[in-house]
Amino acid sequence: MNVLGIESSCDETGVALVSVDEGGDLPRLRAQALHSQVEMHQAYGGVVPELASRDHIRRVLPLLQSVLDEAGAGRRDVDVVAYTRGPGLAGALLVGAGTAAALATALDRPLLGVHHLEGHLLSPFLSADPPSFPFVALLVSGGHTQLMRVDGVGRYELLGETIDDAAGEAFDKSAKLMGLGYPGGPALARCAEGGRADAFALPRPLLHSGDLDFSFSGLKTAVLTQVRKLPDPLPEAVRADLAAATQAAIVEVLVKKAMAAVAASGLDRLVVAGGVGANRELRRQLDERCRRRGVRVHYPELALCTDNGAMIALAAAMRLQAGLAVPTRDGAFEVLPRWPLGQA
């Protein structure tokens, strides 16, 4: 069975093809293609939804053909068409959903909407070191920071989540305050490599709260307060120190909460997924803590940390394998810009 996945929830257009063997093995990635809109949005310092939607329209069909060519497949070889149903930008979601529905109708194939965060959550199953159920997941993607117990496909228990800004938003907003480029998270991480994390005393919100929730809005405010005290423009050395201190605060909270969730669950396996999961300092500290605690930690391949079609095709394939998916054949589709993972 070949599953085609289309991702268009925000500022990346992704298309991928995965295959599922009859033996029940994990789906394998046959081909993928991705176009990032980073360069287009840089001039605005963030994503412009209307521009994002229009660019998805331009990119999705050429990417689709590129994937089929790379896989040595034709459109008739596609058995299921999957798309990101939500959450995300409404207009951007509609582009992928409409394209998927049109293709499924033309080919008389089933159509399946996929939860964007479930795609991130399951993306490590495409890595060279895939996890096995059950595990604790630290999902740090864009506007979401969540800890979950995952007992199987579709079996997710929320353990804790952000009560305001997510980790990714803290990275991006802090980077903007420091005059760093877009996207802010990677720019701040690069800048932090030349700085001293102890140069500024920044708060670690909810670090000792006793629960597994997160809060990063206070950290953003603390960064703003520091920036207002410093020369304008910021000297490069000072900017690097502030970036390093900001990254250290975010990473410390994520690591402590993730390890607390593992301890509370009694499990010995941790999965980290989402864009912030590509952060090198976060990976370094989690690797060290997990090694000391005898916990296995799994990450997606770096290319799969960003939004991509492979994770959507994978999530659809794994849901089909688990007997949880109910594809449609009437060409009808919908998008859900706000869609809790627990309702997927």
Residue, then its C-alpha position, 0 to 999 in steps of 0.5 A: m500500500n502506498v500512502l501519499g501525504i500532503e502537509s501545508s499547515c503553515d510555511e512549509t509545503g511538504v509531499a511524501l510517499v510511504s509504503v506499507d508492507e503486508g507483513g505489518d512492518l513499519p512504513r518506509l519512506r520512498a520519497q519526499a520533497l519540501h519547500s520552505q517559505v522562510e526566505m519569503h517571510q523574512a522581510y516581514g519577521g514572521v509568517v504572513p498567512e495570505l502569502a503562505s497560502r498563495d505559495h502553497i498553491r504554487r508549490v504543491l503540484p510540482l512537489l507532488q510530481s517530484v515525489l512520484d518521479e523520485a519514487g518511480a511511481g505514477r499517480r495510479d500507484v497511490d492507494v491512499v491520499a492523506y493531508t494535514r487536517g489541522p491544526g494550522l493556518a486555515g487558508a494554508l490548510l485548505v490548499g493541502a486539503g483541497t489538492a488531496a481531495a481533488l487527487a483522491t477524487a480523480l483517482d477514486r482513492p480514499l482520502l484521510g485527514v491527519h492531525h499535524l501534531e500526531g505526525h510530529l509525534l510519530s515522526p521518529f518511527l521513520s528514523a534509523d533508531p525507531p522507538s517502540f510503544p509505550f513511551v513518554a513524548l516531549l512534543v515541542s512544535g511551533g506553538h505547542t509544548q506538551l508532554m504525553r504518555v503514548d501507549g500506541v497509535g491514537r492512545y495518547e494521555l496528556l501529562g502537561e502542556t504550556i499554559d501560555d507561550a510555547a518553547g518555540e514561541a519563546f525562542d522566536k519572540s526572544a530572537k526578535l527582541m535581540g534583532l536576530g533573523y527569522p526564523g528566530g529559533p535556529a538564529l538564536a541557537r546559532c548566536a548562543e554558540g558564541g555566548r556565556a549562558d551564565a552572563f544573564a540571570l533569567p527565570r525558569p518559569l514553573l521549574h519547581s511547580g511540582d507539575l508537568d506544565f510549562s510557561f514561557s511568557g515570563l521568560k520572554t518578558a525578562v528578555l525584553t527587560q534586559v534588552r531595554k537596559l542594554p545599548d542599542p544596537l546590541p554589541e555582538a558579544v552581549r547579544a551572544d551572551l543573552a542568546a545563550a542565557t535564553q536558550a539555557a533557561i528554555v532547555e533547562v525547563l524542558v529537560k527537567k520536566a521531560m525527565a520528571a515525566v519519565a520518572a512519574s510514568g515508570l517508563d524507560r523510553l523518551v521521544v522528542a519531536g517537533g521543530v525545537g527537537a532539532n536544538r543541539e543543546l536540548r539534544r545534548q542535555l537530554d542525551e546526557r540525562c537519559r544516559r545517566r538514568g538508563v532511559r532510551v531517547h529517540y529523535p526524528e532525523l533532523a530533516l523531519c523535525t520541521d513540518n513535512g509530508a513524510m510525517i503526514a503520510l506516516a501517521a496516516a499509514m500507521r493509523l490504517q495499520a492500527g485499524l483506527a482510520v476511516p478514510t472517505r471516498d466522496g471527496a468531502f474534506e474539512v480543516l480544523p485550524r484549532w484541533p486538540l490532539g486528544q480529539a484526533 
